Amino acid sequence: MVAAHGWLAARLGAGYYAWRRFVPARLLYHPDFFRVQALLAQDAAGVAGEARRRLRRVLVQALEHVPWYRRSVGIGPREAAHEPLDQVLACFPYLTKDEVMAQQRDFLDRRADPDKLLYATSGGSSGQGIGMWRSKRLADIEKAFFTHEWGRFGFSFDKSRILRIGADARRLAHEPPARVAGNRLMLSPYHIDEHHRGAILDAIRRFRPACVHAYPSSAAALAELLHAGSLDGVDLQVRAVLLASEPATPAQLAAIRALFRCPVSLNYGLSERTNLAFADHGEDGLGGYRFQPLYGWSENRIDEDRCEIVGTSLWNDVMPLIRYRTGDYGRIDAHGRCAAIDGRGQDFLVDRAGHRIPGLAIVIDEVTWDFVRLYQVRQRRPGAITLAVVPRHGTLSADQRAFVLDAQRRRWGGFFDIALQEESDIPLAPNGKRKLVVSAL
């Protein structure tokens, strides 16, 4: 049944991407998509004023309708509606991922019906799962912010021809490296190697993408594989490379710019949708990050001598996360600028053929988070990985172990031998976060 459901979802998704470029935007997106775009077009003072109004509304509604805040915050909605905003926000305790997952339903607005919402899980860069409910409205609002930022390069989710390199583009080991899905050329990050170089070049030449949307490590691997000049003579007009989910080194960014000869935009965001920031890489290198003030209320929590990034979504009225600790670090100034963000890294695995695969391409099935709290991918020799997991309660049953292993072997069996190991905990790395990948290679 699970396999049949996945097949159906893939078929429906393929149909959606094939046809959406022909559908008017007003039919694709919730009206709030356009409302947010209009708000973002205001000057800085207008955006700042709207952000404060949104924050007040989020805090009041959380105290009225979300069980966890009703019992954990020392003020009521009436006070929150009238007291100074900064004082009201300070009454809310900092929130961790563990607390959210331990009492997940209590963070859901009691007016919401979870059966009518979208539910998505992520292990992110730390291997610690979190599940979030949200509506199509919230998904469309998310797109409005990216459309606003990336629209200056001519980017459109439904109209642009996009080269996509991410976990959603993965293919099995025996399959070709790329496939076309509507307005997207899906290039598997597992297949960026010399063996597939000709097929990748041919796919890019035929598709002629206008934008590249990728993990930094995958885009850099492509630049390393193809080299600057490989696309000479090809009628390519790539307007921008849009990078997400990982940091990027100056050398990687320079190689990406040299291959595609266009601006590069790097973004910082979370599956929890509490913070969003962008940085541009130009001829002078990578500029600082700019936190989007209307997307989330970004703060710093002082952790010894470091500044942890804390965020409050200004739009999530389904499952609001208020003063959520991201586990990432960077000092945010009064203008929402941050010179650098620490806490995320690039990790690689080496498959049987000796090829590097980005660690973020490892994904855990949604159901697994019901019985697994943490996971980590460990490698001691090429072509073999161990998935270390921390059960939520006691130990895993035989059926649960089989489910985890079978899912990973279907996805990765062509690249790795896979073993499963249960742990009581996965320790924090020196930067204060757990590492997704630990490699002895």
NORQUI-V729247 format. One record per backbone hydrogen bond with DSSP energy under -0.5 kcal/mol. NH is the residue of the N-H (numbers start at 1). CO is the residue of the C=O. If there is no record, write none. Layout:
<<NH	CO> <NH	CO>>
This chain:
<<5	1> <6	2> <7	3> <8	4> <9	5> <10	6> <11	7> <12	8> <13	9> <14	10> <15	11> <16	12> <17	13> <18	14> <19	15> <20	16> <22	19> <23	20> <27	24> <28	24> <28	25> <29	25> <33	30> <34	30> <34	31> <35	31> <36	32> <37	33> <38	34> <39	35> <40	36> <41	37> <42	39> <47	43> <48	44> <49	45> <50	46> <51	47> <52	48> <53	49> <54	50> <55	51> <56	52> <57	53> <58	54> <59	55> <60	56> <61	57> <62	58> <63	59> <64	60> <65	61> <66	62> <67	65> <67	108> <68	106> <70	66> <71	67> <72	68> <73	69> <74	91> <80	76> <81	77> <82	78> <82	79> <83	79> <88	84> <89	85> <90	86> <91	87> <91	88> <92	89> <95	323> <100	96> <101	97> <102	98> <103	99> <104	101> <106	103> <107	104> <108	105> <109	318> <110	65> <112	109> <114	112> <116	113> <117	114> <118	134> <120	132> <122	130> <126	123> <127	123> <128	123> <129	127> <129	373> <130	122> <132	120> <134	118> <139	135> <140	136> <141	137> <142	138> <143	139> <144	140> <145	141> <146	142> <147	143> <148	144> <149	145> <150	146> <151	147> <152	149> <153	150> <154	151> <155	150> <160	156> <162	160> <162	183> <163	211> <164	162> <164	185> <165	163> <165	213> <169	166> <170	167> <175	172> <179	186> <181	184> <183	17> <184	181> <185	162> <186	179> <186	184> <187	164> <187	185> <188	177> <188	186> <191	188> <192	189> <193	191> <196	193> <197	194> <200	196> <201	197> <202	198> <203	199> <204	200> <205	201> <206	202> <207	203> <208	204> <210	161> <211	161> <212	240> <213	163> <214	242> <215	165> <216	244> <219	215> <220	216> <221	217> <222	218> <223	219> <224	220> <225	221> <226	222> <227	223> <230	227> <232	229> <234	231> <236	234> <237	209> <239	210> <240	210> <241	263> <242	212> <242	240> <243	241> <243	265> <244	214> <245	267> <253	249> <254	250> <255	251> <256	252> <257	253> <258	254> <259	255> <260	256> <261	257> <263	239> <264	281> <265	241> <266	279> <267	243> <268	277> <270	275> <273	270> <277	268> <278	290> <279	266> <281	264> <282	280> <282	285> <285	282> <287	280> <287	285> <289	338> <290	278> <291	289> <291	336> <292	276> <293	291> <295	292> <296	292> <297	312> <298	296> <299	310> <301	308> <302	300> <303	301> <303	306> <304	302> <305	303> <306	303> <308	301> <308	306> <309	328> <310	299> <311	324> <312	274> <312	297> <313	321> <314	295> <317	315> <322	320> <324	311> <325	95> <326	309> <326	324> <329	342> <330	307> <332	330> <333	331> <333	337> <336	333> <338	289> <342	329> <347	345> <349	357> <351	349> <351	355> <352	415> <354	351> <357	349> <359	347> <361	358> <362	359> <368	365> <369	365> <369	366> <370	367> <371	368> <372	368> <373	390> <374	390> <375	127> <376	388> <377	436> <378	376> <378	386> <379	438> <381	384> <383	350> <384	381> <385	417> <386	378> <387	419> <388	376> <388	386> <389	421> <390	374> <391	389> <392	371> <401	397> <402	398> <403	399> <404	400> <405	401> <406	402> <407	403> <408	404> <409	405> <410	406> <411	407> <412	408> <413	409> <415	412> <416	412> <417	383> <419	385> <421	387> <423	389> <429	433> <432	429> <436	125> <438	377> <440	379>>
